[in-house]
Amino acid sequence: MSYQIEFRHLKYFLAVAEELHFRKAAEKLFISQPGLSKQIKFLEEELGVVLFERHNRKVVLTKVGEYLKKEFTIQLNSLSHTLENAKLLEDGKKGELKIGYVGSAMQDVIPNLLLQFEKNHPDILFDLKELDNKKQIEDLISFNLDIGFVRLERVPRNLEILPILKENFCLVLPKNHKIDAANFISLHQFKEEQFILFDANYSASYYEKMMQIFDDCGFSPLVSHNTIHSSSIFKLVENNFGVSIIPKSLAQKRGYKIKFIELENIKQTTTLSVLWNKNNTNPILKDVLKLF
């Protein structure tokens, strides 16, 4: 079967699929609405499918349209990624690695990784973004990230996950709190305290593990604040808005009037894992994964 489809046809389709409005999509593409409608009709005829259901002024994707929107987006992102790497090579760089991470990965894991990698690969451009677990998964699937550092147990089938750091949790207290490592017995001592926790939207599985800790200690926490940044947690604790629980790696942060108690006697631990898309062809990714 021979298709006469060009790259522009896919861009036209995705614009209409995103806007679900031919006039708005045409304005976005800087072409006429009749011209855009003609090109979409051509694409449908070439593929032998119906991409959109048209009801008066309403446009809706068909099941085939939904499927192709997802697949074309992934493929075009992959192509864009390849072209970006080609431009880097032209500019004297050997490639780019887009890294997503949860905050705790930036304490030791990522800096050590970059230092180790740059010894033999000095001409790599690293693009680093702090993102929640859900966003990292979305961006890895769409090739907007090459590698992620997450706190998750389960991931979609087209992603690979490798645990790299298992650690205890730590209790975070204001510097002047009456309880310290010497008189700490159990978390139950804090059943009347306000807790500042990572938002459930940041990582549902991580939040659920937090709740398991409290369940095992026999009380439900009084949650005063939710946030997605450890610096916000530390500042709130420092100012006596509550106490918190964090991964041990975050307890290395300095500059706050707070103290930490490692929770060594609870069964829950947390694992930092590296995550990537098994269909990602970025050669830099393969070299980085050899370091784990």
Secondary structure, DSSP 8 states (H G I E B T S, - for coil): ------HHHHHHHHHHHHHS-HHHHHHHHTS-HHHHHHHHHHHHHHHTS--EEEETTEEEE-HHHHHHHHHHHHHHHHHHHHHHHHHHHHTT--EEEEEEE-GGGGTTHHHHHHHHHHTT-TTEEEEEEE--HHHHHHHHHTTS-SEEEE--S---TTEEEEEEEEE-EEEEEETT-S--TTT---GGGGTTSEEEEE-TTT-HHHHHHHHHHHHHHT---EEEEEES-HHHHHHHHHTTS-EEEEEGGGGG--SSSEEEEEETTSS--EEEEEEEETT---HHHHHHHTT-
